[in-house]
């Protein structure tokens, strides 16, 4: 299992469980076993889904961990497969079967990996314009999805109270509704001290999920 993925997953689980006053140890061990196994990708995904089915308290994290499973596959499992596997009919079929899975957090994680490769600090404007290419004509789907973030970039210079206020006004059908507050929170402060992290939780409308996402991103960024 990829070290960065493992630490990010464990951080998210611990934070989510902490807010809910629950124990995550057994679930953590199951997921680490799934991610570390030699099973093929779709078998790992089925095993991960089965684990979530058996631990319904953690259901809000399911699609986030789909993203992590995919990152783990790219970073670890692909090395064991044929060089052009990601261009094969088999992988194309997998993509079609899982097209509705996961979240936009995947893009942020991939961006953080790129930041590490290029030895740069993550910045929201760089993520939007240099990674997602939202200003380019051929990437207008990304522009549509991230329009609410593009319009509110100034929030990285604002207070968490203001970030939370804007977050509450985002339409329910936005693909970034759930991720807006922790995403802006992370780019605003990618390595908060405990006092600032607790303030983040204070203003959150969904503290267990939001703080789990924030903890995941902090951990992944620090591991890379």
BELMO-V31314 format. One record per residue. SS is DSSP state (alpha for helix, beta for strand, coil for the rest). PSI is psi in radians with two decimals (none if undefined). OMEGA is omega as a letter, one per 20 degrees, with the letter a starting at -180 (none if undefined). Layout:
# BELMO-V31314
ss=SS psi=PSI omega=OMEGA
ss=SS psi=PSI omega=OMEGA
This chain:
# BELMO-V31314
ss=coil psi=2.38 omega=r
ss=coil psi=2.31 omega=a
ss=alpha psi=-0.77 omega=a
ss=alpha psi=-0.72 omega=r
ss=alpha psi=-0.77 omega=a
ss=alpha psi=-0.86 omega=a
ss=alpha psi=-0.66 omega=r
ss=alpha psi=-0.75 omega=r
ss=alpha psi=-0.81 omega=a
ss=alpha psi=-0.64 omega=r
ss=alpha psi=-0.76 omega=r
ss=alpha psi=-0.77 omega=r
ss=alpha psi=-0.79 omega=a
ss=alpha psi=-0.72 omega=a
ss=alpha psi=-0.78 omega=r
ss=alpha psi=-0.79 omega=a
ss=alpha psi=-0.65 omega=a
ss=alpha psi=-0.79 omega=r
ss=alpha psi=-0.58 omega=a
ss=coil psi=0.07 omega=a
ss=coil psi=0.81 omega=a
ss=coil psi=2.87 omega=r
ss=coil psi=2.26 omega=a
ss=coil psi=0.02 omega=a
ss=alpha psi=-0.84 omega=a
ss=alpha psi=-0.76 omega=r
ss=alpha psi=-0.69 omega=r
ss=alpha psi=-0.78 omega=a
ss=alpha psi=-0.69 omega=r
ss=alpha psi=-0.81 omega=a
ss=alpha psi=-0.70 omega=r
ss=alpha psi=-0.70 omega=r
ss=alpha psi=-0.72 omega=r
ss=alpha psi=-0.88 omega=a
ss=alpha psi=-0.54 omega=a
ss=alpha psi=-0.14 omega=a
ss=coil psi=2.91 omega=r
ss=coil psi=0.19 omega=a
ss=coil psi=2.76 omega=r
ss=coil psi=2.88 omega=a
ss=alpha psi=-0.87 omega=a
ss=alpha psi=-0.52 omega=r
ss=alpha psi=-0.66 omega=r
ss=alpha psi=-0.74 omega=a
ss=alpha psi=-0.74 omega=r
ss=alpha psi=-0.70 omega=r
ss=alpha psi=-0.68 omega=r
ss=alpha psi=-0.78 omega=r
ss=alpha psi=-0.69 omega=r
ss=alpha psi=-0.67 omega=r
ss=alpha psi=-0.73 omega=r
ss=alpha psi=-0.64 omega=r
ss=alpha psi=-0.58 omega=a
ss=alpha psi=-0.22 omega=r
ss=coil psi=1.21 omega=a
ss=alpha psi=-0.34 omega=r
ss=alpha psi=-0.51 omega=a
ss=alpha psi=0.18 omega=a
ss=alpha psi=-0.69 omega=a
ss=alpha psi=-0.31 omega=a
ss=alpha psi=-0.08 omega=a
ss=alpha psi=-0.91 omega=a
ss=alpha psi=-0.48 omega=r
ss=alpha psi=-0.71 omega=a
ss=alpha psi=-0.38 omega=r
ss=alpha psi=-0.77 omega=r
ss=alpha psi=-0.76 omega=a
ss=alpha psi=-0.66 omega=r
ss=alpha psi=-0.68 omega=r
ss=alpha psi=-0.75 omega=r
ss=alpha psi=-0.71 omega=r
ss=alpha psi=-0.68 omega=r
ss=alpha psi=-0.81 omega=a
ss=alpha psi=-0.67 omega=a
ss=alpha psi=-0.45 omega=a
ss=coil psi=-1.01 omega=a
ss=alpha psi=-0.62 omega=a
ss=alpha psi=-0.52 omega=a
ss=alpha psi=-0.44 omega=a
ss=alpha psi=-0.07 omega=a
ss=coil psi=3.09 omega=r
ss=coil psi=2.64 omega=a
ss=coil psi=-0.64 omega=a
ss=coil psi=0.44 omega=a
ss=alpha psi=-0.70 omega=a
ss=alpha psi=-0.11 omega=r
ss=alpha psi=0.15 omega=a
ss=coil psi=2.75 omega=r
ss=alpha psi=-0.59 omega=r
ss=alpha psi=-0.82 omega=a
ss=alpha psi=-0.61 omega=r
ss=alpha psi=-0.69 omega=r
ss=alpha psi=-0.71 omega=r
ss=alpha psi=-0.76 omega=r
ss=alpha psi=-0.71 omega=r
ss=alpha psi=-0.67 omega=a
ss=alpha psi=-0.44 omega=a
ss=coil psi=0.31 omega=a
ss=coil psi=-0.48 omega=a
ss=coil psi=0.11 omega=a
ss=coil psi=2.81 omega=r
ss=coil psi=-3.11 omega=a
ss=coil psi=3.09 omega=r
ss=coil psi=-0.11 omega=r
ss=alpha psi=-0.48 omega=r
ss=alpha psi=-0.74 omega=a
ss=alpha psi=-0.69 omega=a
ss=alpha psi=-0.74 omega=a
ss=alpha psi=-0.77 omega=r
ss=alpha psi=-0.65 omega=r
ss=alpha psi=-0.72 omega=r
ss=alpha psi=-0.63 omega=r
ss=alpha psi=-0.71 omega=r
ss=alpha psi=-0.67 omega=r
ss=alpha psi=-0.73 omega=r
ss=alpha psi=-0.76 omega=a
ss=alpha psi=-0.61 omega=a
ss=alpha psi=0.04 omega=r
ss=coil psi=0.85 omega=r
ss=coil psi=2.76 omega=r
ss=coil psi=2.45 omega=r
ss=coil psi=2.33 omega=r
ss=coil psi=2.50 omega=a
ss=alpha psi=-0.77 omega=a
ss=alpha psi=-0.65 omega=r
ss=alpha psi=-0.73 omega=r
ss=alpha psi=-0.78 omega=a
ss=alpha psi=-0.81 omega=a
ss=alpha psi=-0.62 omega=a
ss=alpha psi=-0.47 omega=a
ss=alpha psi=-0.92 omega=r
ss=coil psi=-0.34 omega=r
ss=coil psi=0.77 omega=a
ss=coil psi=-0.30 omega=r
ss=coil psi=-0.15 omega=a
ss=coil psi=2.46 omega=a
ss=alpha psi=-0.63 omega=a
ss=alpha psi=0.01 omega=a
ss=alpha psi=0.70 omega=a
ss=alpha psi=-0.35 omega=r
ss=alpha psi=-0.76 omega=r
ss=alpha psi=-0.70 omega=r
ss=alpha psi=-0.72 omega=r
ss=alpha psi=-0.81 omega=a
ss=alpha psi=-0.74 omega=a
ss=coil psi=0.21 omega=a
ss=alpha psi=-0.69 omega=a
ss=alpha psi=-0.55 omega=r
ss=alpha psi=-0.76 omega=r
ss=alpha psi=-0.76 omega=a
ss=coil psi=-0.31 omega=a
ss=coil psi=0.51 omega=a
ss=alpha psi=-0.53 omega=a
ss=alpha psi=-0.29 omega=a
ss=alpha psi=-0.35 omega=r
ss=alpha psi=-0.24 omega=r
ss=alpha psi=0.07 omega=a
ss=coil psi=-3.08 omega=r
ss=coil psi=2.77 omega=r
ss=alpha psi=-0.55 omega=r
ss=alpha psi=-0.72 omega=r
ss=alpha psi=-0.68 omega=r
ss=alpha psi=-0.76 omega=r
ss=alpha psi=-0.68 omega=r
ss=alpha psi=-0.82 omega=r
ss=alpha psi=-0.69 omega=r
ss=alpha psi=-0.68 omega=a
ss=alpha psi=-0.33 omega=a
ss=coil psi=-0.06 omega=a
ss=coil psi=2.34 omega=a
ss=coil psi=2.53 omega=a
ss=coil psi=-0.47 omega=a
ss=coil psi=0.04 omega=r
ss=coil psi=2.39 omega=r
ss=coil psi=-0.22 omega=r
ss=coil psi=0.20 omega=a
ss=coil psi=-0.91 omega=a
ss=coil psi=-0.55 omega=a
ss=coil psi=-0.20 omega=a
ss=alpha psi=-0.91 omega=a
ss=alpha psi=-0.89 omega=r
ss=alpha psi=-0.53 omega=r
ss=alpha psi=-0.85 omega=r
ss=alpha psi=-0.69 omega=r
ss=alpha psi=-0.73 omega=a
ss=alpha psi=-0.86 omega=a
ss=alpha psi=-0.46 omega=r
ss=alpha psi=-0.70 omega=a
ss=coil psi=1.63 omega=a
ss=coil psi=-0.10 omega=a
ss=coil psi=1.18 omega=a
ss=coil psi=2.61 omega=r
ss=coil psi=2.93 omega=a
ss=alpha psi=-0.71 omega=a
ss=alpha psi=-0.73 omega=a
ss=alpha psi=-0.63 omega=r
ss=alpha psi=-0.71 omega=r
ss=alpha psi=-0.60 omega=r
ss=alpha psi=-0.66 omega=r
ss=alpha psi=-0.79 omega=r
ss=alpha psi=-0.70 omega=a
ss=alpha psi=-0.73 omega=a
ss=coil psi=0.00 omega=a
ss=coil psi=2.41 omega=r
ss=coil psi=-0.22 omega=a
ss=coil psi=1.16 omega=a
ss=alpha psi=-0.64 omega=a
ss=alpha psi=-0.83 omega=a
ss=alpha psi=-0.86 omega=a
ss=alpha psi=-0.79 omega=a
ss=alpha psi=-0.50 omega=r
ss=alpha psi=-0.75 omega=r
ss=alpha psi=-0.79 omega=a
ss=alpha psi=-0.80 omega=r
ss=alpha psi=-0.68 omega=r
ss=alpha psi=-0.84 omega=a
ss=alpha psi=-0.72 omega=r
ss=alpha psi=-0.85 omega=a
ss=alpha psi=-0.81 omega=a
ss=alpha psi=-0.73 omega=r
ss=alpha psi=-0.68 omega=a
ss=alpha psi=-0.45 omega=r
ss=alpha psi=-0.50 omega=a
ss=coil psi=none omega=none
